[in-house]
Amino acid sequence: MAKDSESRREGLLVQAVNPVDGKTCTVQISHARMQTVATRGLIHASECGYIVPAILRGPTAIFEGLRREEDEDQWGVGWRCYCGVPSCSYRKDGTKGPSYPGQVYLVFVNSDGVAYNWRWEKADEDNQKLPVGHADRFKRRLL
Amino acid sequence: MNTVSENDFATKVMSLVNPEEPFKPVATYDRDGDCIEFLMRPDAFYAERVDDLVTVYYSQDTKEVIGSLIKGVSGFCANVLKKLPGFRIDIIDGRVKLVHIFRAKLWSSERDPVAGKTVTYRKLIEAAEESELDVEAESCVS
């Protein structure tokens, strides 16, 4: 699991819902991660710049403890996944497009409070606000 | 470290984009997630989990495989080096070819690969071979 590192110390903090008390907490996004997505162009920069903070601030669900199929039962303890349905997607020129039907947006946050990955995934057929397989992928639902 | 507003955060991220710079396929190791992310094209994508290690990225436009996320890299490397010590010679100057990581995952599996997963791994191996990408292997040698 990731330890405190340079990338942990260098970044920006954005507001997020704290699922423990319903109040606000902060989540960090490292400069290195921002640089990485910026080199991928306007779609990925726009998702990072606009969708990620919106999901952190207004998720439809928050899960904790990312499961693995093999060994290391404790892996992922304290790691959270914020889930939401964005109001739009982004095109290659950075303009807004419609949201992808049947998909949700997930933001993964490690136990140090660093958001390290985010992406679209298919939604659960029975609940379009949750990711497919949510019952098996996470240890518990916090929100 | 200060908390920034959503507007300021978006402004900062968008200011890092250079629209004139052509996209290059890239594989990066992220310490915060202990994961390797690999992207061949700048398309929007959606992700599907293949197994405990690999999540595959599909283009929203074409549905083709355009990248992947390899999770739990340090633990995976430790296990592979135990089972397949020869993997160490694929780590050259602190870097390892992405294709070797996918192959090591398949070859070190103790279960018969499920047919659908094998096809996905084959696509990822082909994509990794085609791109000839390597990645920092710090987490594999520490």
Interface residues (C-beta under 8 A of the other chain):
Chain A: M1 A2 K3 S5 S7 R8 R9 G11 L12 L13 V14 Q15 T26 Q28 I29 S30 A32 R33 M34 Q35 T36 V37 A38 T39 R40 G41 L42 I43 H44 A45 S46 E47 C48 G49 Y50 P53 A54 R57 R68 E69 E70 E72 W75 S89 Y90 R91 K92 G94 Y100 Q103 L106 F108 N110 D112 V114 Y116 N117 R119 W120 E121 K122 G133 R137
Chain B: M1 N2 T3 V4 E6 F9 A10 T11 K12 V13 M14 L16 V17 N18 P19 E21 F23 K24 V26 T28 D30 R31 D32 G33 D34 C35 E37 L39 P42 D43 A44 F45 Y46 A47 E48 R49 D51 D52 Y57 Q60 L69 G72 G75
